């Protein structure tokens, strides 16, 4: 039997590496939208960062929270990992 990954899985391996853990979480809120969009975004951000911790994110990993129309190239993300960005230095 052929043990090679499917084409779609092979593409994901090329983008993220074969050891990347992928999770999908669904967030449903029964909270009515009362105009407090800051609270809603804060709750979403807390859920995302909690998932990163559960998945084993390390201090040298790069993560970005953004809208679906705010995407970055792989080269840009790689540059964030290897370049010295003063704003990302630990205090």
N, C-alpha and C positions, 0 to 999 in steps of 0.2 A: 504494500500500500504506500502511496505517495505521502511523505510526511512534511512536505513543504507547505508553508502558510498560503492561504488563499491570496488572490491579488489584492483584495481590499486590506487584509491584514498585513500583507507585505508593505503596502503603501503607508499604513499607520506606523509600522516598525521603522520605516525610513524617516518619517517625520518626528517620531517621539522615542524611538529605541524599543527593543524587544522586552525590556524590563520595566517599562512605564506602567504604573498601575492606573487604570482608568475607572472612574466611578461616575454614576449618574444618580443624583439625588433629586427628588421632587419636593418642592416647597409649596404648600398650599396654606393660605392664610384665610381664616374666617373673619379677619379684621375688616371692617368696612373702611373704605377709603374716605377719610375725613379731611384730607388735605395735608396730613402729616407724612409727606413722602420721605422726609429725612429718616424717620423711625423705620419705615418699611425698608429702605435701602440699608440701614444699619443692621437690621435683623438678617437680611440676605447676606451681607458681608460677613457677619458672625458665623452663619451657617457654612459659608464657603471656606473661611479660614479654619474652622473646626474640621472640615473634611480634609483639608490639606494636612493638618496635624495627624489625623487618623491614618492617612495614607503614607505618613513617614517623611513629610517634607523636612529638609535640613536647612540650616542657615545659609548654605551656599547655593541653594536652589533659587530659581527665578520664577516668580508668579506675578501675574497681572490680572486685575479685575477690571473689566471694561464691558461696554455694550457690544452687541453683535456686530455693529458697523465700525468698531474700533479694533482693527486687527493689525498684527505686526508680522513682519517677515521672520523666517527662521534665522536669517543672518542678523537681524536687529536683536533678537532674543539672545543669540550666541554672543554678540558683542557685549550685552549687559552682563553676561557671565564672566567674560574674560577681561573686560576693560575696567579700569579704575574709574568709577563714577563717584565723585565726592559726596553727592547727596545720599548715596547708599552706604557710606561708611558707618560703622558702629561708632557711637559716641564715646 
